[in-house]
C-alpha cells in the first residue's frame, strides 16, 4: 500500500494549518515513517482507511518489544494520533482508530538545577582574555537571566533586544513570540560583547546581520556550539554535574519560584503552554519543604509546656 499521498497531505497540514516549525514537522514525519515501514513489513495491505484499533495496539506492542523507552513510545503515539486526526478532518476516514489508545504513563522527572553559587562559579571560570570570552560570558549570562531555550538564544535578534527598557522579544516553539525581562548583568555583558567584539568582526555574513551572537566568521551560532561553550565553562569551574544549556533554564525557573515568584509569571517567561509544565519547579525546593514540615507539622512543634 502506497502511503505517500497521505503523508504528503499530512506534512502540508502540519506546515500550513498548524504552523509547526521545520524541526517539529521533521519529527512528526520521522515517526510516521516508522509506522509506514512497520506496515510494509507486517501489514503490507493495510491502508489508512482499513487501519483498526488492534493494528495500532499491535504496533505499540512491537515498539515496546524493541525496548523503546516510554517517552519515545508516547511521542510516536502522539504523532500517529495527529496523523489520523488529519485524515479525519479531510474526511479520508470516518473515525480515528487511535482515539482509544492510551500511551504509557510518563513519570515526571525532576530536572537538575544549579545553585546560584555554582552559576557564579561557571561564569567566573570563563576566560575573558580569550577572543570569544566576552561573547561566551554574555551567552551564559543571557541563558540564566532569561531562561531561554538554546534555539531561542541562537535566534535572538538585535531588533528584538531592548536594553533601555530591560526586555527582549523571544521567538519560541512554533514561532510563538513572547516578551521576557532581561537583567542588568546580562545587558551589561551583551553590550560589552556588541561593542568590543561583535562590532570589530572583519565581516558579517549576508543574512546574519541581525543575530546577536555570531561566530568568528560572522555567522549565526549553532546549537552544538552553545553546548560546547557551556561544557567548557562547567569543566573549568570544576563542577561535577551533567550541565547543559537547558540546565540554566531550569535553574532560572527554580530560583524564581524559590524566591516567591508568581507561577503564572514564570510560565509566561518560560513560554510554557500549560501551567502544569511549570508546576514541576514547585517540587524542587527541598529546603523549603523541610522547613515547612518542621515549622507546621504538629509532631515537630516544640511543646509550650
LUMFI-706850 format. One record per atom (N, C-alpha, C): x, y, z; residue in one letter. Coordinates in steps of 0.02 Angstrom, whole numbers, padded with zeros to 5 digits, always signed. Atoms other than C-alpha are relative to their C-alpha. Layout:
<sites>
XYZA...
</sites>
This chain:
<sites>
+00042-00060+00000X+00000+00000+00000X+00044+00063+00000X-00039-00062+00006X+00069+00170-00051X-00031+00054+00045X+00023-00050-00048X+00052+00292+00094X+00023+00071-00018X-00034-00064+00013X+00148+00433+00009X-00048+00058-00011X+00047-00055+00012X-00004+00534-00047X-00030+00026+00065X+00027-00020-00065X-00074+00533+00131X+00053+00037+00040X-00055-00032-00036X+00095+00578+00203X+00012+00070-00027X-00012-00066+00030X+00117+00723+00081X-00053+00050+00024X+00053-00043-00023X-00052+00795+00129X+00006+00017+00073X-00009-00010-00072X-00015+00773+00314X+00055+00050+00014X-00056-00047-00009X+00152+00866+00301X-00023+00071-00018X+00027-00066+00020X+00063+01009+00211X-00046+00027+00055X+00045-00020-00055X-00068+01013+00350X+00040+00025+00061X-00042-00022-00057X+00067+01024+00485X+00032+00067-00013X-00036-00062+00018X+00155+01163+00392X-00048+00059-00006X+00043-00057+00018X+00010+01270+00330X-00055+00013+00051X+00057-00010-00045X-00132+01240+00453X+00021+00003+00073X-00023+00000-00069X-00040+01202+00614X+00059+00046+00011X-00055-00048-00004X+00108+01315+00575X+00059-00024+00041X-00055+00027-00040X+00237+01199+00653X+00067+00018-00030X-00068-00014+00023X+00424+01229+00642X+00027-00057-00041X-00031+00053+00041X+00536+01131+00524X+00021-00059+00043X-00022+00054-00044X+00607+01031+00670X-00058-00043+00023X+00059+00037-00023X+00434+00983+00734X-00029-00042-00057X+00027+00036+00058X+00374+00935+00560X+00044-00061-00016X-00047+00055+00013X+00530+00829+00534X-00010-00057+00050X+00010+00051-00051X+00498+00738+00699X-00065-00039-00013X+00064+00034+00016X+00315+00701+00652X+00008-00045-00061X-00011+00039+00061X+00370+00642+00480X+00040-00063+00015X-00042+00058-00018X+00502+00528+00554X-00041-00053+00036X+00041+00048-00037X+00377+00448+00673X-00051-00034-00045X+00047+00030+00048X+00251+00421+00533X+00036-00049-00045X-00039+00045+00042X+00388+00343+00425X+00013-00066+00035X-00010+00062-00038X+00422+00217+00564X-00061-00045-00004X+00062+00039+00004X+00240+00164+00563X-00011-00028-00070X+00008+00022+00070X+00234+00155+00373X+00047-00058-00015X-00048+00054+00010X+00391+00047+00374X-00025-00064+00033X+00027+00059-00035X+00310-00069+00502X-00056-00032-00040X+00055+00028+00039X+00154-00087+00395X+00025-00036-00062X-00026+00032+00060X+00258-00129+00241X+00029-00069+00015X-00030+00065-00019X+00342-00271+00337X-00051-00048+00029X+00046+00045-00037X+00196-00338+00440X-00072+00004-00024X+00068-00008+00025X+00036-00270+00360X+00001+00035-00068X-00010-00033+00065X+00076-00235+00176X-00064+00024-00034X+00063-00020+00032X-00108-00221+00127X-00038+00053+00041X+00034-00047-00045X-00151-00100+00269X+00000+00070-00030X+00005-00069+00023X-00213+00071+00218X-00027+00043+00057X+00030-00042-00053X-00267+00222+00323X-00074-00015+00011X+00072+00014-00005X-00448+00177+00284X-00014-00065+00037X+00013+00066-00029X-00429-00002+00343X+00034-00010+00068X-00035+00006-00064X-00320+00032+00497X-00050-00002+00058X+00044+00008-00058X-00405-00027+00656X+00039+00010+00065X-00029-00007-00067X-00375-00002+00841X+00050-00056+00016X-00043+00058-00015X-00300-00178+00852X+00067+00004-00038X-00062-00007+00037X-00172-00137+00717X+00048+00047+00036X-00042-00049-00035X-00109+00013+00814X+00025-00028+00067X-00022+00030-00064X-00103-00082+00980X+00056-00051-00014X-00053+00048+00018X+00000-00217+00893X+00065+00037-00016X-00059-00040+00015X+00118-00082+00830X+00033+00026+00064X-00027-00023-00064X+00137-00009+01005X+00034-00056+00037X-00032+00059-00032X+00173-00184+01070X+00067-00014-00033X-00062+00010+00037X+00305-00201+00934X+00054+00050+00023X-00048-00050-00024X+00388-00038+00990X+00025-00017+00070X-00019+00020-00068X+00386-00100+01169X+00050-00058+00000X-00045+00058+00006X+00469-00263+01117X+00069+00021-00025X-00065-00025+00023X+00606-00163+01031X+00040+00032+00056X-00034-00031-00057X+00648-00089+01201X-00002+00075-00002X+00006-00073+00004X+00594+00087+01155X-00025+00027+00066X+00019-00030-00063X+00579+00199+01307X-00071+00027+00000X+00068-00024-00006X+00413+00261+01373X-00010+00068-00034X+00006-00066+00030X+00446+00438+01316X-00002-00004-00076X-00001+00008+00073X+00486+00383+01138X-00065-00030-00025X+00065+00030+00019X+00331+00272+01131X-00056+00052+00002X+00052-00051-00008X+00223+00415+01194X+00003+00051-00057X-00008-00049+00053X+00295+00534+01064X-00025-00028-00067X+00022+00032+00063X+00266+00411+00920X-00076-00007-00001X+00073+00007-00003X+00088+00378+00978X-00034+00068-00010X+00027-00067+00009X+00056+00565+00988X+00001+00020-00074X-00005-00015+00071X+00116+00581+00808X-00052-00038-00041X+00051+00039+00035X+00001+00441+00750X-00070+00028+00011X+00066-00030-00014X-00148+00521+00837X-00009+00063-00042X+00003-00061+00041X-00106+00683+00747X-00013-00017-00073X+00009+00021+00069X-00096+00592+00579X-00072-00021-00014X+00069+00023+00011X-00264+00506+00598X-00051+00055+00012X+00043-00058-00008X-00341+00668+00660X-00004+00039-00065X-00002-00033+00066X-00285+00747+00496X-00045-00037-00050X+00040+00040+00046X-00364+00604+00398X-00075+00009+00014X+00069-00010-00020X-00525+00630+00496X-00025+00069-00024X+00018-00067+00022X-00526+00817+00459X-00012+00003-00075X+00005+00000+00073X-00502+00781+00274X-00052-00049-00026X+00052+00048+00019X-00645+00651+00275X+00028-00061-00037X-00030+00059+00029X-00523+00516+00221X-00021-00061+00040X+00027+00052-00044X-00581+00411+00370X-00060+00029+00037X+00060-00024-00036X-00743+00421+00469X+00009-00002+00075X-00015+00002-00072X-00668+00379+00639X+00073-00016+00009X-00072+00011-00011X-00492+00381+00710X+00011-00063+00041X-00015+00061-00038X-00426+00210+00763X+00047+00013+00059X-00049-00016-00053X-00303+00300+00879X-00032+00032+00061X+00031-00038-00054X-00431+00387+00988X-00001-00036+00067X+00008+00038-00063X-00449+00248+01117X+00066-00028+00026X-00065+00027-00022X-00264+00206+01130X+00030+00046+00053X-00032-00038-00053X-00182+00260+01291X+00075-00012-00002X-00073+00006+00000X+00003+00295+01293X+00027-00020+00068X-00031+00017-00064X+00125+00243+01429X-00002+00059+00048X+00001-00053-00050X+00112+00341+01590X+00072+00024+00012X-00068-00027-00006X+00263+00454+01592X+00011+00028+00070X-00018-00028-00065X+00348+00492+01755X+00033+00067-00011X-00028-00068+00007X+00388+00675+01776X+00067+00003+00037X-00067-00002-00029X+00574+00685+01802X+00016+00071+00024X-00019-00065-00027X+00632+00825+01915X+00067+00019-00030X-00062-00018+00035X+00766+00919+01817X+00055+00020+00048X-00058-00022-00039X+00941+00951+01882X+00004+00076-00003X-00009-00073-00002X+00973+01129+01937X+00067+00017+00032X-00062-00025-00029X+01125+01231+01984X-00018+00049+00056X+00008-00052-00050X+01140+01335+02141X+00025+00066-00029X-00023-00065+00023X+01169+01521+02121X+00077+00004+00004X-00073+00000-00008X+01347+01494+02186X+00034-00038-00056X-00029+00039+00055X+01380+01362+02054X-00004+00039-00066X+00006-00041+00061X+01316+01477+01917X+00053+00055+00000X-00052-00051-00005X+01430+01616+01979X+00068-00029-00013X-00064+00034+00010X+01574+01492+01980X+00012-00014-00074X-00005+00015+00072X+01539+01441+01799X+00015+00064-00039X-00011-00064+00035X+01529+01622+01741X+00070+00026+00013X-00067-00025-00018X+01689+01667+01834X+00055-00040-00033X-00051+00043+00030X+01780+01521+01752X+00012+00015-00074X-00008-00016+00070X+01759+01595+01579X+00060+00046-00009X-00062-00038+00012X+01925+01660+01513X-00016+00061-00044X+00017-00060+00037X+01889+01840+01463X+00058+00025-00044X-00055-00019+00043X+02062+01856+01386X-00003-00036-00067X+00010+00037+00063X+02009+01729+01254X-00040+00044-00048X+00036-00043+00048X+01948+01811+01093X-00076-00005+00004X+00072+00007-00004X+01774+01740+01119X-00026-00002+00072X+00019+00003-00070X+01772+01752+01309X-00058+00046+00017X+00054-00048-00014X+01662+01908+01315X-00066-00024-00029X+00061+00027+00031X+01537+01829+01196X-00027-00058+00042X+00023+00059-00037X+01532+01667+01296X-00029+00019+00068X+00029-00023-00064X+01503+01760+01459X-00070+00029-00013X+00065-00030+00016X+01361+01859+01378X-00051-00055-00014X+00045+00056+00016X+01286+01695+01316X-00027-00033+00064X+00022+00034-00061X+01283+01611+01487X-00039+00047+00045X+00039-00049-00038X+01225+01770+01573X-00072+00003-00027X+00066-00005+00030X+01079+01776+01450X-00041-00063+00011X+00036+00063-00013X+01034+01592+01469X-00031+00000+00070X+00024+00001-00069X+01019+01613+01656X-00047+00058+00015X+00041-00060-00014X+00944+01789+01657X-00070-00006-00028X+00064+00001+00035X+00802+01746+01538X-00032-00070-00006X+00028+00067+00004X+00779+01557+01547X-00015-00023-00071X+00012+00015+00071X+00796+01537+01359X+00016-00072-00018X-00020+00063+00033X+00796+01377+01259X+00060+00016-00045X-00059-00011+00043X+00952+01352+01152X-00021+00031-00066X+00023-00027+00065X+00855+01383+00991X-00019+00073+00006X+00020-00070-00010X+00789+01546+01065X+00061+00045+00008X-00061-00039-00009X+00963+01603+01113X+00035+00012-00066X-00036-00009+00063X+01045+01571+00945X-00042+00040-00050X+00043-00038+00045X+00894+01651+00860X-00015+00070+00024X+00013-00067-00028X+00896+01809+00968X+00025+00054-00049X-00016-00052+00049X+00894+01963+00856X+00014+00067+00033X-00014-00067-00023X+00965+02136+00881X-00063+00043+00000X+00062-00039+00005X+00797+02207+00827X-00051-00021+00053X+00044+00021-00054X+00716+02110+00970X+00032+00009+00069X-00038-00014-00062X+00840+02171+01102X-00011+00072+00020X+00017-00067-00022X+00780+02320+01203X+00032+00015+00068X-00034-00009-00064X+00912+02357+01336X-00024+00061+00040X+00023-00062-00034X+00841+02531+01375X-00059-00013+00046X+00058+00015-00042X+00682+02454+01445X+00005-00070+00032X-00013+00064-00033X+00759+02288+01501X-00043-00057-00024X+00042+00053+00028X+00662+02173+01383X+00032-00029-00063X-00015+00030+00065X+00692+02051+01241X-00063-00033-00026X+00055+00038+00031X+00569+01977+01118X+00028-00067-00023X-00025+00068+00014X+00591+01789+01102X-00047-00035-00049X+00038+00041+00047X+00536+01679+00957X+00005-00072+00025X-00001+00066-00031X+00489+01515+01043X-00024-00055-00045X+00025+00058+00038X+00416+01348+00990X-00059+00021-00044X+00053-00015+00049X+00302+01353+00838X-00004+00074-00017X-00005-00071+00018X+00361+01532+00806X-00043+00046+00044X+00039-00042-00045X+00264+01598+00956X+00046+00051+00033X-00040-00054-00029X+00327+01765+01018X-00020+00013+00073X+00014-00021-00069X+00343+01817+01200X+00051+00053+00020X-00045-00051-00027X+00420+01962+01295X+00027-00024+00066X-00033+00024-00061X+00547+01918+01430X+00044+00056+00027X-00046-00049-00030X+00632+02037+01552X+00071-00026-00002X-00071+00019-00003X+00822+02037+01547X+00034+00045+00051X-00031-00037-00055X+00926+02088+01697X+00059+00043-00019X-00054-00048+00013X+01059+02221+01712X+00066-00034-00015X-00064+00034+00010X+01203+02098+01722X+00006-00028-00071X+00000+00027+00069X+01155+02011+01558X+00006+00057-00050X-00003-00057+00045X+01128+02180+01474X+00072+00027-00003X-00068-00026-00004X+01299+02239+01534X+00048-00041-00044X-00048+00042+00037X+01392+02090+01459X-00019-00009-00073X+00019+00000+00070X+01290+02085+01299X+00027+00064-00033X-00023-00064+00028X+01333+02269+01271X+00076+00001-00008X-00073+00004+00006X+01517+02236+01307X+00018-00041-00062X-00013+00043+00058X+01514+02096+01178X-00016+00036-00066X+00020-00035+00061X+01421+02200+01049X+00050+00055-00019X-00043-00059+00014X+01537+02350+01066X+00074-00017-00008X-00072+00014+00001X+01706+02268+01093X+00020-00062-00040X-00016+00062+00036X+01693+02103+00998X-00039-00003-00067X+00041+00009+00060X+01549+02091+00876X+00011+00057-00050X-00009-00058+00043X+01573+02267+00807X+00066-00002-00039X-00067+00002+00031X+01755+02226+00765X+00010-00061-00045X-00006+00057+00046X+01718+02067+00665X+00017+00025-00070X-00020-00024+00066X+01803+02085+00496X-00057-00001-00051X+00055+00004+00047X+01645+02031+00405X-00058-00038+00033X+00060+00036-00022X+01466+01980+00447X-00034-00029-00061X+00028+00034+00058X+01390+01853+00329X-00069+00028-00018X+00064-00025+00023X+01243+01907+00224X-00056-00043+00028X+00056+00036-00029X+01080+01861+00307X+00008-00013+00075X-00014+00012-00071X+01161+01851+00480X+00009+00065+00039X-00014-00065-00030X+01172+02037+00517X-00041+00014+00063X+00045-00017-00055X+01027+02039+00641X+00007-00046+00061X-00008+00045-00056X+01081+01894+00751X+00047+00031+00052X-00042-00030-00053X+01152+01949+00919X+00066-00036+00005X-00061+00039-00012X+01278+01808+00942X+00024-00033-00064X-00030+00025+00062X+01395+01765+00799X+00065-00037+00014X-00065+00033-00006X+01544+01652+00773X+00054+00044-00031X-00056-00041+00025X+01715+01713+00716X-00006+00016-00074X+00009-00011+00072X+01660+01701+00534X-00060+00045-00014X+00056-00046+00009X+01515+01819+00565X-00065-00034-00017X+00061+00037+00013X+01381+01686+00558X-00036-00018+00065X+00040+00020-00058X+01241+01634+00675X+00030-00062+00033X-00026+00058-00036X+01299+01513+00810X-00047-00060-00007X+00040+00062+00001X+01241+01332+00804X-00017-00021+00071X+00019+00027-00065X+01155+01240+00946X+00059-00038+00030X-00057+00040-00024X+01307+01125+00958X+00053+00045+00031X-00049-00047-00026X+01420+01274+00985X-00018+00024+00070X+00022-00021-00067X+01316+01331+01135X+00013-00055+00050X-00014+00056-00045X+01329+01158+01211X+00074-00003+00017X-00072+00003-00011X+01518+01162+01188X+00024+00056+00046X-00018-00057-00042X+01532+01335+01267X-00017-00014+00073X+00022+00016-00068X+01433+01278+01420X+00043-00056+00029X-00039+00057-00023X+01528+01114+01433X+00070+00021+00022X-00067-00023-00017X+01696+01202+01433X+00000+00042+00063X+00003-00043-00059X+01644+01331+01563X-00012-00042+00063X+00014+00044-00058X+01575+01196+01679X+00062-00040+00019X-00061+00038-00013X+01734+01094+01662X+00052+00045+00034X-00049-00046-00029X+01843+01246+01700X-00019+00021+00071X+00023-00017-00068X+01736+01282+01854X+00007-00058+00048X-00009+00059-00042X+01769+01106+01918X-00064-00027+00029X+00066+00024-00024X+01584+01066+01936X-00013-00069-00031X+00010+00069+00022X+01550+00880+01927X-00074-00015-00005X+00071+00011+00013X+01372+00886+01862X-00011-00003-00076X+00017+00002+00071X+01290+00847+01696X-00039+00063-00018X+00029-00066+00012X+01258+01027+01644X-00005+00012-00076X+00012-00019+00070X+01182+01078+01477X-00028+00071-00001X+00032-00067+00002X+01116+01247+01416X-00069+00000+00033X+00067+00003-00029X+00944+01189+01471X+00001+00001+00076X-00007-00002-00073X+01008+01173+01650X-00008+00071+00025X+00007-00071-00020X+01016+01363+01657X-00073+00021-00003X+00072-00014+00004X+00833+01371+01604X-00035-00028+00062X+00029+00030-00060X+00786+01250+01744X+00019+00040+00062X-00024-00037-00058X+00892+01349+01867X-00035+00068+00005X+00036-00064+00004X+00812+01514+01811X-00069-00008+00031X+00068+00010-00025X+00638+01446+01845X-00002-00019+00073X-00002+00023-00069X+00683+01359+02007X+00015+00057+00048X-00020-00055-00044X+00767+01512+02082X-00055+00052+00005X+00056-00047-00003X+00618+01621+02036X-00055-00027+00047X+00052+00030-00042X+00494+01500+02116X+00020+00000+00073X-00025+00000-00069X+00603+01482+02271X-00002+00070+00031X+00001-00069-00025X+00609+01671+02284X-00070+00028+00009X+00069-00022-00010X+00419+01680+02286X-00034+00028-00061X+00031-00027+00061X+00383+01725+02105X-00066-00034-00015X+00064+00027+00020X+00206+01701+02041X+00010-00053-00055X-00010+00055+00046X+00194+01535+01949X-00024+00017-00071X+00025-00019+00066X+00091+01610+01807X+00050+00045-00036X-00051-00043+00030X+00226+01742+01779X+00058-00041-00025X-00055+00044+00021X+00359+01606+01772X-00020-00038-00063X+00026+00035+00059X+00251+01509+01648X+00005+00045-00062X-00002-00046+00057X+00238+01662+01536X+00072+00013-00023X-00070-00013+00018X+00426+01696+01543X+00032-00061-00034X-00028+00061+00030X+00467+01514+01500X-00033-00017-00067X+00036+00016+00062X+00338+01508+01361X-00034-00068+00002X+00035+00064-00006X+00251+01353+01430X-00074+00009-00019X+00071-00004+00018X+00080+01320+01354X-00044-00017+00060X+00040+00024-00057X+00019+01231+01511X+00034+00017+00065X-00027-00015-00067X+00041+01284+01692X+00027-00063+00034X-00023+00063-00031X+00065+01100+01737X+00073-00013-00016X-00071+00008+00018X+00232+01102+01646X+00043+00041+00047X-00037-00045-00044X+00288+01247+01755X-00002-00024+00073X+00010+00020-00069X+00223+01168+01915X+00054-00046+00026X-00054+00044-00023X+00368+01045+01919X+00051+00037+00042X-00050-00040-00037X+00476+01187+01985X-00021+00013+00072X+00021-00008-00069X+00370+01195+02142X+00023-00059+00043X-00021+00060-00036X+00439+01023+02190X+00075-00002+00013X-00073+00003-00003X+00622+01069+02185X+00031+00028+00063X-00029-00033-00058X+00647+01173+02341X-00008-00044+00062X+00005+00047-00055X+00678+01034+02465X+00013+00032+00068X-00013-00035-00063X+00746+01152+02597X-00063+00034+00025X+00063-00033-00018X+00584+01249+02593X-00050-00051+00026X+00046+00052-00023X+00484+01089+02608X+00017-00024+00070X-00021+00025-00066X+00586+01029+02756X-00016+00052+00054X+00015-00052-00049X+00569+01197+02844X-00075+00005+00014X+00073-00002-00009X+00381+01194+02814X-00023-00056+00047X+00019+00057-00043X+00365+01021+02892X+00021+00012+00072X-00027-00009-00068X+00475+01065+03040X-00037+00056+00037X+00033-00057-00032X+00379+01226+03072X-00074-00015+00015X+00072+00004-00005X+00199+01174+03046X-00028-00069+00019X+00028+00065-00018X+00181+00986+03074X-00005-00006+00076X+00010+00001-00073X+00109+00957+03249X+00050-00044+00038X-00048+00044-00034X+00233+00817+03290X+00069+00032+00006X-00066-00032-00001X+00379+00935+03256X+00000+00065+00040X+00003-00062-00038X+00318+01086+03354X+00023-00012+00072X-00023+00006-00069X+00403+01116+03520X-00057+00013+00048X+00053-00007-00049X+00291+01096+03669X+00005+00067+00037X+00001-00064-00035X+00237+01258+03753X+00005-00010+00076X-00003+00014-00072X+00244+01172+03924X+00069-00022+00021X
</sites>
